[in-house]
Amino acid sequence: MVLNSLKKMLIGGVLSVAIVLPMLSHAQAANKIGFVNTERILRDSKFAVESQKKLERDFSKRQKELEDLATKVKTEATKLDKDAITLPEAEKVRRQRDLAEMDRDFQRKRREFEEDLAQRKNQVVGELVERANRIIRQIAEKENYDIIFQEAVYANKRIDITDQVLTSLDSAK
């Protein structure tokens, strides 16, 4: 009895798969799928390249000031270590205090620099992602895509529309 039930279920399952499978493959053939490599958009678009150069120009002066200040702190620390043996205690304490203050100032400026740079980078990336998403939507609507993925473990070159998005993004202002 149990074997007959199992047999009927197995036959029913096979028939279901035989009926549903052709419908699924037909449904999949009707779908238009695309893929966009977001990393390439963020790295290779003219907007991304120009923005990176602008960030470097805008922050290079502060970067140089930080490097100079770091060198000065290191030089003063080395000088203090070398002179510590011969310095009177009061002078040694004063120079240690000055060095600690100089180091705190350097650390504060470095933190501010990193925060400002991160904020600007996030702003630029946000603008770029917004522009790219707008263009992706336009392409999807114009070319009747059912879905466009931006993240995938693997995507066949046949469905990759990244170059098309880059071209549209670079020509748009």
C-alpha positions in Angstrom: 0.0 0.0 0.0 2.8 2.4 0.9 4.7 1.4 -2.2 1.6 2.2 -4.4 1.3 5.6 -2.8 5.0 6.3 -3.2 4.8 5.2 -6.8 1.8 7.4 -7.5 3.5 10.4 -5.9 6.7 9.8 -7.9 4.7 9.5 -11.2 2.8 12.6 -10.3 6.0 14.5 -9.5 7.6 13.5 -12.8 4.4 14.5 -14.7 4.4 17.9 -12.9 8.0 18.5 -13.8 7.4 17.4 -17.4 4.5 19.9 -17.7 6.1 22.8 -15.8 9.6 22.6 -17.2 8.8 23.6 -20.7 6.7 26.5 -19.4 9.6 27.7 -17.2 12.1 27.6 -20.0 9.7 29.5 -22.3 9.1 32.1 -19.5 12.9 32.5 -19.1 13.4 33.0 -22.8 10.9 35.9 -22.7 12.8 37.7 -19.9 15.5 40.2 -20.9 18.3 40.3 -18.3 21.2 42.7 -18.0 24.2 43.1 -15.8 26.2 46.2 -14.9 29.6 46.0 -13.2 29.4 48.8 -10.6 33.1 48.6 -9.8 34.0 49.4 -13.4 31.5 52.3 -13.4 33.1 53.7 -10.2 36.6 53.2 -11.5 36.5 53.8 -15.3 33.9 56.5 -16.0 35.1 59.9 -16.9 33.2 61.4 -14.0 35.0 59.1 -11.6 38.4 59.8 -13.1 37.9 63.5 -13.2 36.5 63.5 -9.6 39.5 61.5 -8.3 41.9 64.0 -9.9 39.9 66.9 -8.5 40.0 65.3 -5.0 43.8 64.9 -5.3 44.2 68.5 -6.3 41.9 69.8 -3.6 43.5 67.7 -0.8 47.2 67.7 -2.0 48.1 70.9 -0.1 46.7 69.6 3.2 48.3 66.2 2.5 51.7 68.0 2.1 51.2 70.0 5.3 50.4 66.8 7.2 53.5 65.1 5.8 55.6 68.1 6.8 54.1 68.2 10.3 54.7 64.4 10.7 58.4 64.9 9.7 58.7 67.8 12.1 57.2 65.7 15.0 59.6 62.8 14.1 62.6 65.2 13.9 61.8 66.8 17.3 61.3 63.4 18.9 64.6 62.2 17.6 66.3 65.4 18.7 64.7 65.1 22.2 65.9 61.4 22.5 69.4 62.4 21.6 69.5 65.5 23.9 67.6 64.0 26.8 70.7 62.8 28.6 72.3 66.2 28.8 69.2 68.4 29.2 68.3 69.8 32.6 65.1 68.1 33.9 62.9 71.3 33.5 64.0 71.8 29.9 63.5 68.0 29.2 59.9 68.2 30.6 59.1 71.3 28.7 60.3 69.8 25.4 58.4 66.6 26.1 55.3 68.6 26.7 55.8 70.6 23.5 56.4 67.4 21.6 53.2 65.9 23.0 51.2 69.0 22.1 52.7 69.0 18.6 51.8 65.3 18.2 48.2 65.9 19.4 47.9 68.7 16.9 49.2 66.4 14.1 46.8 63.6 15.1 43.9 66.1 15.2 44.7 67.5 11.7 45.2 64.0 10.3 41.8 62.9 11.6 40.1 66.0 10.2 41.9 65.4 6.9 40.8 61.8 6.7 37.2 62.7 7.7 37.0 65.5 5.2 38.4 63.3 2.4 36.1 60.4 3.2 33.1 62.8 3.2 34.0 64.2 -0.2 34.7 60.7 -1.6 31.3 59.6 -0.4 29.6 62.6 -1.9 31.3 62.0 -5.3 30.4 58.3 -5.2 26.9 59.1 -4.3 26.6 61.5 -7.2 28.1 59.0 -9.6 25.8 56.1 -8.4 22.8 58.4 -8.7 23.7 59.3 -12.3 24.6 55.7 -13.2 21.3 54.4 -11.8 19.3 57.0 -13.7 21.1 55.9 -16.9 20.6 52.2 -16.2 16.8 52.9 -15.7 16.7 54.7 -19.0 18.4 51.9 -20.8 16.2 49.3 -19.1 13.0 51.2 -20.2 14.2 52.0 -23.7 15.4 48.4 -24.4 12.7 46.6 -22.5 14.9 44.9 -19.8 13.0 42.9 -17.2 15.8 43.2 -14.7 19.3 44.6 -14.5 21.6 43.3 -11.8 24.5 45.3 -10.4 25.9 42.6 -8.2 26.6 39.0 -9.3 29.1 36.3 -8.7 29.1 35.6 -12.4 27.6 37.3 -15.4 28.0 36.3 -19.0 29.4 38.9 -21.3 26.3 38.5 -23.4 24.2 40.3 -20.8 26.9 42.8 -19.6 25.7 46.3 -20.5 28.5 48.1 -18.5 30.1 49.5 -21.6 26.8 50.9 -22.8 26.2 52.5 -19.4 29.8 54.0 -19.4 29.3 55.4 -22.8 26.0 57.0 -21.8 27.3 58.3 -18.5 30.4 59.8 -20.1 28.4 61.6 -22.8 25.8 62.9 -20.4 26.5 66.1 -18.4 
